[in-house]
Amino acid sequence: MLLCWSGGKDSALALYEIIHSGGYSVSALLTTVTEDYDRISMHGVRTVLLEGQANALNLPLEKVFINKQSSNEEYEETISGVLARFKNSGTHSVVFGDIFLEDLRTYREKNLAKAAMTGVFPLWKKDPRLLAGTFIDRGFKAILTCVDTKFLDARFTGREFDETLLSDLPPSVDPCGENGEFHTFVYAGPLFDREIPVIRGEIVLRDDRFCFCDLLLR
């Protein structure tokens, strides 16, 4: 099976659950990259760090390239070609780290059905606060790389995803950022054979809304 990999905590936790459930084999990590910036789409993380994750996880990485102005239709056409290729080579399912967004799950399953594939959602309907705590307790480490300032103060950008951060989050913000409040980059954890050495770089505001912390290899 493929695993939809954003580089963040939910996809890392989904991978952990799949590996430890037994009976599944992950053939590759599937990540959408905005080619204009050479960064993970939405998360804004450099691909060199993404590649570092894949190497530390000892898993192949399949990058799906889109341009910054790519329409939803163009994205679907691109991803359908990638899915068809994996389906023809014997992969029949894709794992996602989604938790409770029904419309997003429906959208994913609709696209997978076109490729005669199915979705697997190991975190589905689990308590986000428990998931966040489990992520930390298992020894994963992550940094907030993007904050939507419509929901969360920009000062959270670049912070470590830990118990202190969880206690500082406003009650209106989902502990896993499931509504898009924030995105993360995982740099260490029980699935990694080594920690990815990262340092925090410049913090910038884009589109008067999204605050990004540029992570660099140390």
Order of alpha helices (4+ residues) and beta strands (2+ residues): beta-alpha-beta-beta-alpha-beta-alpha-beta-alpha-beta-alpha-beta-alpha-beta-beta-beta
